[in-house]
Structure formats: C-alpha cells, structure tokens
Amino acid sequence: MFAITAITALASALVLFANGVSAAPTGDSQLAARQGYASDCVTTYSVQGGDTCLAIIHKFNDTFTLDDFYDWNPQVAQDCSNLYPSEVVCVGVEGTGTAPPPACPFPTAPGLVADCADCYEVVEGDNCYVVTQAHGISLDDFRLWNPSLTADCNNLMLGYNYCVGV
C-alpha cells in the first residue's frame, strides 16, 4: 500500500512539474531565506501580486534600470520568474537617488513628473478640457506635468493615471 501511495504522489508531482506548476513560498521563513539584496540597500519595496520586475521599476518612475534591479537583488531570476507577493526587494542603494514611487498608481502616463502630488485616472468620455476643468488647473500645467501629451492633447489613454497637481 505504501508503494502505491508513494508512486501516486510522485506521478502527481511530475505532472505538476511538467505543466509548469510550482509552489510559491508561503511562510515568512521561506521569504526571509530568499532575501539577499545588496548590503548598501537604502530603499526596499514589498512585492505585490501581479508585479513584474519592469512593473516595479515603472512604479519608481524608471529611476533605475533592470540591470540595477538584478544587481541589487541577486536572488531574483534573470527572467524575473521568482517574485512572490510580500517578498522584499531592493529598489535603491546608497548614492543612487531612487525616487519614491509616484503618487499615481500604476499604470501612469509615460514621463509623469516626479513631484506629482495629485493624480486622476482617465475614464470613458474624458478629454483634456474636462480633466483640467474638473481639477481647476490650466492646460499648460497639465501638459507640463504629463509630457507624453501631444500639443493638441488628443492622446489621453483610458485607464491611465495623469498628474493633476504638484
């Protein structure tokens, strides 16, 4: 009976492995053992569900590169396949000037100013006039704070966050 149970368990494990299913660490001790970021790390970030290495970099307004991220976090696989929610990673070392994440939640408009203090998520029916009027700001300021906007401001992206105050 023991042999049949062992063979069944082994077969199940092989099927899961073949299908790319693996278990993420579940306990604090498993996460702590994986954390081996740079000794001069001064800014850390707790991984959220759905994060990728590039998403984390974007959350910090692209103030460091993917190579920096891998250098500071040698425990992270080069394909970023082993990030787990609640894992702590390094996002800044001494002398790098890593900025805190912008006030806007991801996704943000490309090039959003680093000192943005107030954000707005574009919804169906919005245009630059509607957004600027609703927030009491000028179109010039709106374009200055969101440099990806074209001169005629016709490229707002639905679901993206834009800066509406600094």
C-alpha positions in Angstrom: 0.0 0.0 0.0 2.8 2.4 0.9 4.5 1.8 -2.5 1.3 2.6 -4.4 0.8 5.9 -2.4 4.4 6.9 -3.0 4.2 6.2 -6.7 0.9 8.1 -6.9 2.4 11.1 -5.1 5.5 11.0 -7.4 3.3 10.8 -10.5 1.3 13.8 -9.3 4.4 15.8 -8.7 5.8 15.0 -12.1 2.5 16.1 -13.8 2.6 19.4 -11.9 6.2 20.0 -12.8 5.7 19.1 -16.4 2.8 21.6 -16.6 4.9 24.4 -15.1 3.1 24.5 -11.8 5.2 25.3 -8.8 4.5 26.4 -5.3 5.4 29.9 -4.1 6.9 30.4 -0.7 4.1 30.6 1.9 5.7 31.3 5.2 7.8 34.2 6.4 10.8 31.9 6.9 10.8 30.9 3.3 10.7 34.6 2.1 13.4 35.6 4.6 15.7 32.9 3.3 15.3 34.2 -0.3 16.0 37.8 0.6 19.6 38.6 -0.2 19.6 42.1 -1.6 22.6 44.4 -1.7 24.2 45.3 1.6 24.1 49.0 0.7 20.4 48.9 0.0 18.6 52.0 1.4 15.1 51.7 -0.2 13.1 48.5 -0.3 9.7 47.5 -1.8 7.3 44.8 -0.8 6.3 42.9 -4.0 2.5 43.0 -4.7 0.5 40.3 -6.5 1.0 40.7 -10.3 4.2 42.6 -10.1 7.0 42.0 -12.6 10.5 43.4 -12.4 9.6 46.1 -15.1 6.4 47.0 -13.3 8.4 47.6 -10.1 10.8 49.8 -12.0 7.9 51.8 -13.5 6.3 52.2 -10.1 9.6 54.0 -9.1 9.3 56.3 -12.2 12.1 54.5 -14.0 14.8 55.9 -11.7 16.8 52.7 -12.0 17.4 50.1 -14.7 16.6 46.4 -15.0 20.3 45.7 -14.7 20.4 47.8 -11.5 17.4 45.8 -10.1 19.1 42.5 -10.9 22.4 43.7 -9.4 20.7 44.8 -6.2 18.6 41.6 -6.0 20.8 38.6 -6.9 18.1 36.2 -5.6 15.7 37.3 -8.4 15.9 35.2 -11.5 17.1 36.9 -14.7 13.7 36.3 -16.2 12.0 37.7 -13.1 10.0 34.5 -12.7 10.5 34.1 -9.0 9.0 37.2 -7.5 6.3 36.5 -4.8 3.8 38.7 -3.1 5.2 40.1 0.2 8.8 39.4 -0.8 11.0 42.4 -0.1 13.3 43.6 -2.8 15.9 46.4 -3.0 14.9 49.4 -5.2 17.7 51.8 -4.3 21.2 51.8 -2.9 23.4 54.5 -1.4 24.1 57.2 -3.9 21.5 56.3 -6.5 18.8 58.8 -5.6 16.0 56.3 -6.2 12.8 58.4 -6.0 9.8 57.2 -4.1 7.1 55.8 -6.2 5.0 58.5 -7.8 1.7 59.5 -6.2 -0.2 57.9 -9.0 -1.0 54.3 -9.0 0.2 52.2 -11.9 -0.4 52.5 -14.9 0.8 56.0 -15.3 1.2 58.2 -18.3 4.8 57.9 -19.6 7.1 60.7 -18.3 4.9 61.8 -15.5 6.7 64.4 -13.3 8.4 63.0 -10.3 6.9 65.6 -7.9 3.3 64.8 -8.8 1.1 65.1 -5.7 -2.4 64.5 -7.2 -3.5 62.1 -9.8 -6.5 61.3 -11.9 -7.4 58.1 -13.8 -8.9 58.8 -17.2 -12.3 57.3 -17.8 -14.6 57.0 -20.9 -15.6 60.4 -22.2 -12.7 62.3 -20.7 -10.7 64.8 -22.7 -8.1 67.3 -21.6 -10.6 70.1 -21.2 -12.8 68.0 -19.0 -9.9 66.9 -16.8 -8.4 70.3 -16.4 -11.7 72.0 -15.6 -12.6 69.3 -13.1 -9.3 69.8 -11.3 -9.0 73.6 -11.6 -5.7 73.5 -13.5 -4.5 75.1 -16.7 -4.0 73.1 -19.9 -0.4 74.3 -19.9 0.3 72.9 -16.5 -1.5 69.6 -17.3 0.8 69.2 -20.4 3.9 70.2 -18.4 3.2 67.6 -15.7 2.3 65.0 -18.3 4.9 65.4 -21.1 3.7 62.5 -23.1 0.6 64.5 -24.1 0.6 66.0 -27.6 0.2 69.7 -28.3 -3.4 69.2 -29.2 -3.9 66.9 -26.2 -5.7 64.2 -28.1 -3.8 61.2 -26.8 -5.2 60.6 -23.3 -5.1 56.8 -22.6 -8.2 55.3 -21.0 -7.4 53.8 -17.6 -4.1 55.5 -17.2 -3.3 57.9 -14.4 -2.2 61.5 -15.1 -0.8 64.2 -12.9 -3.3 66.9 -12.0 -1.3 68.6 -9.2 2.2 69.1 -7.9 
